[in-house]
């Protein structure tokens, strides 16, 4: 009887080991299909992430509610058997680097101070690309306050000018192309209300954005654009007042977030799945497949 029990236990052990092996194989397969996405942003990005402007609504601040972008991806994954995992992070943090995310700052952290160690507690691309398959980044709207060129461009200058932006963006492009397995998504610079800038500065900001979507953006590489500015301005040079938090605050409001957040998600998914060829830069129009996200 004792021997029979021993053989019975041995048989159960073999079955358990076999099943465990099968489960591990399945898990390995699932892990290989995961696409990890990181969205680097500050306040404007947070509004699009949440799908609303909480600051204008005290009740939104008092109650914990689901955020639009992660909920969209959860739903998309369920309906399409995908495994896209999206995270968000303030970048750079207020301390120790400072609440600045303009072209100079990305250049400073990712190009000038590149390497396997963080710079002022901020991760470099050498660090981030080991963890994420898609990296999305943006600037805050003061980046649209672009001053006149001096005729002496300086890549190491924090001065917001077209001549400096061009040098910094070209350096960033070269750096991102060092990581061809990672897809990068850049927002065009957010717009300012007419009351918060000048016509000259806004014109330069529009020129810069058009340069990014045009000459700067090389075809068939790992760098992609989401034309956030065009959505905010609808082709003008200023943020539409109807899309602003109030008459003196250039943060987008909930009306705009409800328009832009779904388009942001669409653009990311299209970049993952078709290298962005099936949507326009604003993702308002699906080019080749009709509406990719109809009834989703």
Secondary structure, 3 states (H helix, E strand, C coil): CHHHHHHHHHHHHHHHHHHHHHHHHHHHHHHHCCEEEEEEECHHHHHHHHCCCHHHCHHHHHCCCCCHHHHHHHHHHHHHCCCEEEEEEECCCCCCCCCCCCHHHHHHHHHHCCCCCCECCECCHHHHCCCCCEEEECCCHHHHCCECCCCCCCCCCCCCEHHHHHHHHHHHHHHHCCCCCCEEEEECCCCCCHHHCCHHHHHHHHHHHHHHHHHHCCCCCCEEEECHHHHHHCCCCCCCHHHEEECCEEEECHHHHHHHHHHHHHHHHHHHHHCCCCECCCCCCECCCCCCCCCC
